[in-house]
């Protein structure tokens, strides 16, 4: 490639609009979003027209145009250069102060190598398009003399090709805040299980409840889970699937309330709960102790199971 292009690729060229450098890079793939071909370029550039604009094309939900100044944009001191811009079309109905944030690349076709020059700011800035600033690009892209020099490959049979690739960066206005909360509001859930001895299932589960914005349940194996069958009561705190897929760390106490005095049967644990996963104790309490009336855990064939979440991670949406 010519010395002119090599200098631009290695060292950059000044963009008078914001004093940024222009970076050039050659690639074989054509522009992904739009190609703007101009034929009879010399006749058009000699005409009394300041610039030529492409038709509207849509990318990222917005309509755009390419704008080419064949003799340079005088308002930007581009006289003697080709000026090339990406333009947010007036056909977009933008609300007052609405902005469209965009990362874009412009292209110039090289007929000699059958490749495309990518042209972009050296610092790859994201540009804000809005009502008062709908045009971004390069005031001094290429000097007119270099552009018309056959050995550079920009013009072939008096035609040239420009292009664009656009990435619209949508602001979804979404986010979240993760924090560790001690003693979340309403951090205790009590489950009273009546007719306990008549439960014929391997396990029984409480209704779903919410603590700290997460959904939970308690699972009890009245006769013990398989390895503890007939020996111990098994109890687990279960994290229900609330659809967000996130883990929730919790420090918690599972207890069987003593209905005669304040000496409850309880264990303290901590766990990083996945949705539909639980944590607890397979040998929480021996069935012998459970069924001794004087111990107070079972009264009128009723068992009271309780969970108290002392500390947990809480995720809130950012406004």
Buried (B, 14 or more C-beta within 10 A) or exposed (E): BEEBBEEBBEEBBEBBBEEBBBBBEEEEEBBBBBBBEBEEBEEBBEEEEBBBEBEBBBBBEBBBBBBBBBBBBEEBBBBEBBBBBBBBBEEBEBEEEEBBBBBBBBBBBBBBEEBBBBBBBBEEBEBEBBBEEBBBBBBBBBBBEBBBBEEBBBBEEBEBBBBBBBBBEEEEEEEEEEEEBEEBEEBBBBBEBEEBEEBEEEBBBBEEBEBBBBBBBBBBBBBBBEEBEEBBBBBBBBBBEBEEEBBBEBBBBBBBBBBEEEEBBBBEEEBEBEBEBBBBBBBBBBBEBBEEEEBBBBEEEEBBBBBBBBBBBBBEEEE
